[in-house]
Amino acid sequence: RSSAASDVYKRQNQDTQGQEWQRCMITLAETKNYLRVDHTEDDKLILSLIDTAKRLVQDVGRIDEAALAVNEETTRQAMLYTVSYLYENRNGADYHKLTLTLRALLFAQREGVI
């Protein structure tokens, strides 16, 4: 887990490479603000949850990296919701409920409407 969180952190802090990825990706600071977390103890956990959220959004939305950027606002909101849900329910998350919510949020992308 720590290596995955470290990889996410490294990718978020690149200056020139991966700017498209960064643009459509939520940052640690943005996520902590969304969660209203002002301490650093959970940074590794939150970074791991950001990576998990990105993968879930891609899987549930049936979208790739390019589609993340095209539908940036929707996918960012879906990712923030996912991180928030997993963070708040880390001891007993209902993944079926989370998946259904993500399907509703990402319906247009899933069905190719957008």
Secondary structure, DSSP 8 states (H G I E B T S, - for coil): -HHHHHHHHHHHT-SSTTHHHHHHS--HHHHHHHHT---STTHHHHHHHHHHHHHHHHHHHT--HHHHHHTHHHHHHHHHHHHHHHHHTTTS--HHHHHHHHHHHTHHHHTT--
